[in-house]
């Protein structure tokens, strides 16, 4: 057996060496015969002890895909106050109801659009015109908010894909969240979305 790559590996004088016969690294404790032979130069020079570097915390997100998924969850959370208590199936009808409501109020609604608005109004006891006005009022709030958050989410995703260093993802997300708060303020929705 020959020992090589002798290195003092800790402050108490332990030596790490490679056994060339097996290829395995071995640790020579202070006071052992091999340890003493290593230190007296029998196996060659012993490199000094160098403390290991401090451990590095892994990045919050290991890759862009994980960060983009986090952005999608965050964006969903941002708009949640606008859709609270409304099932997804009902939200899917909102664009159709908005068109029907506008048509009802301007007198151009076809039979299906009229039935859609009147059917809901009959259950709630509202006048169809009042319901149509409420639908348009909510749409005027919802559409700009959803458009802004969709644009912001896509912009963040593009920035994350373009950034090769996962340690920079947190800064990109923090800047985007600050942009979202400003967008919400510009739209007059910061309080309603709980961002202020």
C-alpha positions as CSV (number, residue, x, y, z in Angstrom):
1,X,0.0,0.0,0.0
2,X,1.2,3.5,-0.8
3,X,-0.4,6.6,0.7
4,X,-0.8,9.8,-1.3
5,X,-2.6,13.1,-1.2
6,X,-1.8,13.5,2.5
7,X,-3.7,16.4,4.0
8,X,-4.2,17.5,7.5
9,X,-8.0,17.7,7.7
10,X,-8.9,19.1,11.0
11,X,-7.5,21.3,13.8
12,X,-6.6,18.4,16.0
13,X,-4.1,17.1,13.4
14,X,-6.1,14.3,11.7
15,X,-4.7,13.3,8.3
16,X,-6.7,12.3,5.2
17,X,-4.8,10.0,2.8
18,X,-5.6,8.1,-0.3
19,X,-4.7,4.4,-0.3
20,X,-3.4,3.9,-3.9
21,X,-4.0,0.1,-3.8
22,X,-7.7,0.4,-3.1
23,X,-8.3,4.0,-4.2
24,X,-10.1,4.7,-1.0
25,X,-9.6,7.7,1.2
26,X,-8.6,6.9,4.8
27,X,-8.6,9.0,7.9
28,X,-5.5,8.7,10.2
29,X,-6.3,9.6,13.8
30,X,-3.7,11.5,15.9
31,X,-1.6,9.0,17.8
32,X,-2.0,6.0,15.4
33,X,1.2,4.6,13.9
34,X,0.3,5.5,10.3
35,X,-0.6,9.0,11.5
36,X,2.8,9.4,13.2
37,X,4.6,8.0,10.1
38,X,2.7,10.4,7.9
39,X,3.6,13.4,10.0
40,X,7.3,12.4,10.2
41,X,7.5,12.5,6.4
42,X,7.7,8.8,5.7
43,X,4.8,9.1,3.1
44,X,5.7,12.5,1.8
45,X,4.8,16.0,2.7
46,X,1.5,16.6,4.5
47,X,-0.5,19.6,3.2
48,X,-1.8,22.0,5.9
49,X,-5.3,22.0,7.3
50,X,-7.6,24.3,5.4
51,X,-11.0,24.8,7.1
52,X,-13.9,23.9,4.8
53,X,-16.0,26.7,3.4
54,X,-19.2,27.5,5.2
55,X,-22.1,25.5,3.8
56,X,-24.1,27.2,1.1
57,X,-27.8,27.2,1.4
58,X,-29.5,25.9,-1.7
59,X,-31.5,28.4,-3.7
60,X,-35.2,28.8,-2.9
61,X,-36.1,27.4,-6.3
62,X,-33.7,24.9,-7.9
63,X,-34.7,25.8,-11.5
64,X,-36.8,28.2,-13.5
65,X,-39.7,25.8,-13.8
66,X,-40.1,25.6,-10.0
67,X,-39.9,29.4,-9.7
68,X,-42.5,29.8,-12.5
69,X,-44.8,27.4,-10.7
70,X,-44.5,29.5,-7.5
71,X,-45.3,32.6,-9.6
72,X,-48.5,30.9,-10.9
73,X,-49.6,30.1,-7.3
74,X,-48.8,33.6,-6.2
75,X,-50.8,35.1,-9.1
76,X,-53.7,32.9,-8.3
77,X,-53.5,34.1,-4.7
78,X,-53.5,37.7,-5.8
79,X,-56.7,37.5,-7.8
80,X,-58.5,35.2,-5.2
81,X,-60.2,38.1,-3.5
82,X,-61.9,39.0,-6.8
83,X,-63.3,35.4,-7.2
84,X,-63.8,34.4,-3.6
85,X,-66.7,32.1,-3.1
86,X,-67.3,31.7,-6.8
87,X,-66.9,28.2,-8.2
88,X,-64.5,27.7,-11.2
89,X,-67.4,26.5,-13.4
90,X,-69.3,29.8,-12.8
91,X,-66.2,31.9,-13.5
92,X,-65.9,30.2,-16.9
93,X,-69.3,31.8,-17.8
94,X,-68.3,35.3,-16.9
95,X,-67.1,36.4,-20.4
96,X,-70.4,35.0,-21.9
97,X,-72.5,36.7,-19.2
98,X,-70.6,40.0,-19.8
99,X,-71.5,40.0,-23.5
100,X,-75.1,39.0,-22.7
101,X,-75.4,41.8,-20.1
102,X,-74.0,44.4,-22.5
103,X,-76.4,43.2,-25.2
104,X,-79.4,43.2,-22.9
105,X,-78.7,46.8,-21.8
106,X,-78.3,48.1,-25.3
107,X,-81.3,46.2,-26.7
108,X,-79.4,43.8,-29.0
109,X,-79.6,40.6,-26.9
110,X,-80.7,37.5,-28.7
111,X,-83.0,34.9,-27.1
112,X,-80.1,32.9,-25.5
113,X,-78.5,36.0,-24.0
114,X,-81.8,37.2,-22.7
115,X,-82.5,33.8,-21.2
116,X,-79.1,33.7,-19.5
117,X,-79.6,37.0,-17.7
118,X,-83.3,36.5,-17.0
119,X,-82.7,33.0,-15.7
120,X,-80.2,34.1,-13.0
121,X,-82.3,37.2,-12.2
122,X,-85.4,35.1,-11.7
123,X,-83.6,33.0,-9.0
124,X,-82.2,36.1,-7.2
125,X,-85.3,38.3,-7.5
126,X,-83.4,41.0,-9.3
127,X,-84.5,42.9,-12.3
128,X,-82.7,41.6,-15.4
129,X,-81.4,45.1,-16.1
130,X,-80.0,45.5,-12.6
131,X,-78.3,42.1,-12.8
132,X,-76.8,43.1,-16.2
133,X,-75.5,46.3,-14.7
134,X,-73.9,44.5,-11.8
135,X,-72.3,42.0,-14.2
136,X,-70.8,44.8,-16.2
137,X,-69.6,46.6,-13.1
138,X,-67.8,43.5,-11.8
139,X,-66.4,42.8,-15.2
140,X,-64.9,46.3,-15.3
141,X,-63.0,45.5,-12.1
142,X,-62.1,41.9,-13.0
143,X,-60.9,42.2,-16.6
144,X,-58.2,44.8,-16.0
145,X,-56.9,43.0,-12.9
146,X,-56.7,39.7,-14.7
147,X,-55.1,41.2,-17.7
148,X,-52.5,42.9,-15.6
149,X,-51.7,39.9,-13.5
150,X,-51.5,37.7,-16.7
151,X,-49.1,40.1,-18.3
152,X,-47.0,40.4,-15.2
153,X,-46.9,36.6,-14.7
154,X,-45.8,36.1,-18.3
155,X,-43.1,38.8,-18.0
156,X,-41.8,37.2,-14.8
157,X,-41.7,33.8,-16.4
158,X,-39.7,35.1,-19.3
159,X,-37.2,36.8,-16.9
160,X,-36.9,33.6,-14.9
161,X,-36.2,31.5,-18.0
162,X,-33.6,34.0,-19.1
163,X,-31.7,33.9,-15.8
164,X,-29.2,31.0,-15.5
165,X,-28.5,31.6,-11.8
166,X,-31.2,30.2,-9.5
167,X,-29.9,32.4,-6.6
168,X,-31.2,35.4,-8.5
169,X,-34.8,34.1,-8.8
170,X,-35.8,35.5,-5.4
171,X,-34.8,39.0,-6.5
172,X,-36.8,38.7,-9.7
173,X,-39.9,37.6,-7.8
174,X,-39.5,40.3,-5.2
175,X,-39.3,43.0,-7.9
176,X,-42.4,41.5,-9.6
177,X,-44.4,41.5,-6.4
178,X,-43.5,45.2,-6.0
179,X,-44.7,45.8,-9.6
180,X,-47.9,43.9,-8.8
181,X,-48.7,46.2,-5.9
182,X,-48.0,49.3,-8.0
183,X,-50.3,47.9,-10.8
184,X,-53.0,47.2,-8.3
185,X,-52.7,50.8,-7.0
186,X,-52.8,52.1,-10.5
187,X,-56.1,50.1,-11.1
188,X,-57.5,51.2,-7.8
189,X,-57.6,47.6,-6.6
190,X,-54.8,47.4,-4.0
191,X,-57.1,47.5,-1.0
192,X,-59.6,45.1,-2.6
193,X,-56.8,42.6,-3.4
194,X,-55.3,43.0,0.1
195,X,-52.0,44.3,-1.3
196,X,-51.9,47.5,0.8
